[in-house]
Amino acid sequence: MHMVRFDPFRDMRVLHRCMGHPQSRRSTDSSESSENEAMAPSWIPSVDVFEAENEIVLRAELPGLSEEDVEITLENGRLSVKGEKKLEKEEVEGEYRRVESRYGSFFRSFAVPNTIDREKIEATFEKGVLQVSLPKAEAAKPQRIDVKVN
């Protein structure tokens, strides 16, 4: 079953952009016209986070991006992933009837527990999937304590 994140104000933001509402305009460095900007879809990549015995793993689906397009930071107990998928201009005969490809800047931020070993964090990027492994510090791993009987 496919789950979709509910955003009750999305339609209102789209309407504001289409009407040229000044408060809803996004600042951008590109020289695209405001008409194209109003039709540009927002993009929030899908992220899965799971916890194993020795680590916490974050997987983000970033199709069409490379490792150079993504920046990962860990600061003040928050892991942040940001990047940008740029719209590639291509010459086609005719006009587009529908564009469903998502593009634009994205930013995701996740709270990280203090029990992470910051020196051993690893990130890999393969086939459009970013995986960040956050190993747990030795002190944070469960420890078995034997009960002694008198």
C-alpha positions as CSV (number, residue, x, y, z in Angstrom):
1,M,0.0,0.0,0.0
2,H,1.4,3.4,-1.0
3,M,1.3,6.0,1.7
4,V,1.1,9.7,0.8
5,R,2.0,12.5,3.2
6,F,-1.1,14.7,3.8
7,D,-0.5,18.4,3.4
8,P,-3.8,20.3,4.0
9,F,-2.3,23.6,2.7
10,R,-0.7,22.3,-0.5
11,D,-3.6,23.3,-2.8
12,M,-3.7,26.7,-1.3
13,R,0.0,27.2,-1.9
14,V,-0.4,26.0,-5.5
15,L,-3.3,28.4,-6.0
16,H,-1.3,31.3,-4.6
17,R,1.6,30.5,-6.9
18,C,-0.7,30.3,-9.9
19,M,-2.2,33.7,-9.0
20,G,1.2,35.3,-8.5
21,H,0.7,35.9,-4.8
22,P,3.8,37.8,-3.6
23,Q,4.1,36.0,-0.3
24,S,4.3,32.6,-1.9
25,R,7.0,33.3,-4.4
26,R,10.2,31.2,-3.9
27,S,13.5,32.9,-4.3
28,T,15.6,31.1,-6.9
29,D,18.9,31.8,-8.7
30,S,17.6,30.6,-12.0
31,S,16.4,32.9,-14.7
32,E,13.2,31.0,-15.3
33,S,10.1,33.0,-15.8
34,S,7.6,33.3,-12.9
35,E,5.1,31.2,-14.9
36,N,7.5,28.2,-15.0
37,E,8.3,28.8,-11.3
38,A,4.6,28.6,-10.4
39,M,4.2,25.3,-12.2
40,A,7.4,23.8,-10.7
41,P,6.5,20.9,-8.4
42,S,7.7,20.8,-4.8
43,W,10.0,17.8,-4.2
44,I,10.4,15.9,-1.0
45,P,12.4,12.7,-1.4
46,S,11.2,9.6,0.4
47,V,13.3,8.6,3.4
48,D,13.2,5.4,5.4
49,V,14.8,5.3,8.9
50,F,15.3,2.0,10.8
51,E,17.2,0.9,13.8
52,A,19.2,-2.3,14.0
53,E,21.0,-3.6,17.0
54,N,24.3,-1.8,16.3
55,E,23.2,1.2,14.1
56,I,20.5,3.5,12.8
57,V,20.2,3.6,9.0
58,L,18.7,6.3,6.9
59,R,17.8,5.5,3.2
60,A,16.8,8.3,0.9
61,E,15.5,7.8,-2.6
62,L,17.2,10.4,-4.8
63,P,16.6,9.4,-8.5
64,G,18.5,11.3,-11.0
65,L,21.0,12.8,-8.6
66,S,24.7,12.0,-8.0
67,E,26.7,12.1,-4.8
68,E,27.9,15.6,-5.8
69,D,24.3,16.9,-5.7
70,V,23.8,15.9,-2.0
71,E,25.1,17.5,1.2
72,I,24.9,15.7,4.6
73,T,25.6,17.5,7.9
74,L,25.4,16.5,11.5
75,E,25.0,19.4,13.9
76,N,23.4,19.9,17.3
77,G,21.8,16.5,17.3
78,R,20.3,16.8,13.8
79,L,21.2,15.0,10.7
80,S,20.4,17.1,7.6
81,V,20.3,16.1,4.0
82,K,19.9,18.7,1.3
83,G,20.5,18.9,-2.4
84,E,19.0,19.9,-5.7
85,K,17.7,18.1,-8.7
86,K,18.0,20.4,-11.6
87,L,15.5,20.5,-14.5
88,E,17.4,19.4,-17.6
89,K,16.4,21.3,-20.7
90,E,16.0,19.1,-23.7
91,E,15.0,20.0,-27.2
92,V,11.8,18.1,-28.2
93,E,9.6,18.4,-31.2
94,G,6.1,19.5,-30.1
95,E,5.0,20.5,-26.6
96,Y,4.8,18.7,-23.4
97,R,1.3,17.6,-22.5
98,R,2.3,16.5,-19.0
99,V,5.4,16.7,-16.9
100,E,5.5,14.5,-13.8
101,S,9.2,14.5,-13.2
102,R,10.0,16.2,-9.9
103,Y,12.9,18.6,-9.5
104,G,14.1,21.5,-7.3
105,S,15.8,21.9,-4.0
106,F,15.1,19.7,-1.0
107,F,16.0,19.7,2.7
108,R,15.3,16.9,5.2
109,S,16.3,17.0,8.8
110,F,16.2,14.2,11.5
111,A,16.8,14.1,15.2
112,V,19.7,11.9,16.1
113,P,20.2,10.4,19.6
114,N,23.4,11.3,21.6
115,T,24.3,7.6,21.5
116,I,25.7,7.8,17.9
117,D,29.4,7.3,17.4
118,R,30.0,10.5,15.3
119,E,33.5,9.3,14.1
120,K,32.2,6.2,12.4
121,I,29.3,7.6,10.4
122,E,29.3,6.4,6.8
123,A,27.3,7.5,3.7
124,T,27.1,5.6,0.4
125,F,25.3,6.5,-2.8
126,E,24.3,3.8,-5.2
127,K,21.7,3.6,-8.0
128,G,19.9,6.8,-6.8
129,V,19.7,5.7,-3.1
130,L,21.6,7.5,-0.4
131,Q,22.3,5.3,2.7
132,V,23.6,6.9,5.9
133,S,24.8,4.5,8.6
134,L,24.9,5.9,12.1
135,P,26.7,3.3,14.3
136,K,25.8,3.3,18.0
137,A,28.5,4.0,20.5
138,E,29.7,1.0,22.6
139,A,28.1,2.6,25.7
140,A,24.7,2.7,24.0
141,K,24.6,-1.0,23.1
142,P,22.6,-3.3,25.3
143,Q,24.6,-5.1,27.9
144,R,23.6,-8.3,29.6
145,I,24.0,-8.2,33.4
146,D,24.1,-11.6,35.1
147,V,22.1,-11.9,38.3
148,K,24.0,-13.6,41.2
149,V,22.1,-15.7,43.6
150,N,23.3,-15.7,47.2
